[in-house]
Amino acid sequence: MSVQETVRSQIEAPLTDAGLVLESVDVTAAGRRRLVRVAVDRPVAGADGAVTAPTQALTLDEIADATRVVSDVLDESDAMGSQPYTLEVSSPGVDRPLTLPRHHQRNVGRLVTLSFDDAAPVTGRIVEASPDEVTLEIPAAGKTPAARATHPYADITKAVVQVEFNRPDAADDLVDDGEFADDDLAGSTDDA
C-alpha cells in the first residue's frame, strides 16, 4: 500500500466522525520533506435524492478542526515514517472538476459548463442534481429562449464550475432600502 493510500485509510473514518467528507489525499516529495495535501468537504444534505438547495461552504473554523483531526491521526500513526512532512488541509477549490454526483449536488445554484463526446458544451446554472442526473437552467441567448435541460452523468465527459464575480441572484438578497438583510450576512461565506 502506498503512503497516500495508507494516509487515506487512516484519516477517512476520523474525518467522517467529525462530520466531513474526505475528497482527496495527495502526498508528494518536497525536498527533504513530504507535502501532504488533504481536501475535505461538507456532506450534501439529502444526497440520496434530488438536491435543489446550495450546500454551504466550509468555514475556516471547520477547516482548522479538520486540520487538527488529520494532524492528530498522522502524529499517532507511522504512516509518514520518520521523514518530516508539511500538512495542508483545505476544501476543494472552484477549479476542481465535478466528477461525482455529490460534486454536482454540492454546487446547486452555481454556473457550470458541461462537455459531452457527441454534443456541444452547455453552460447553465444547476437547479437540481440527483444521484443519476443534473438539471441546468440555461439562460436565453439571442433568439433562443431560456430553458431547462437534464443530463445523465454518464453522458458528461467534463463538468467545471464557472467563476462569477457578480452573480445575478445577489440582487435577490437586497431588501427594499438597498441594504443586505441581516440573515443574508450570516451565511455569506462562499468558496468561489
Secondary structure, DSSP 8 states (H G I E B T S, - for coil): --HHHHHHHHHHHHHHHTT-EEEEEEEEEETTEEEEEEEEE---TTTTS-B-S------HHHHHHHHHHHHHHHHHSSTTTTS-EEEEEE---TTS---SHHHHHHTTTSEEEEEESSS--EEEEEEEE-SSEEEEEE--BTTB--EEEEEEGGGEEEEEE---SS-GGGGGGB-TTSSB-HHHHHT-----
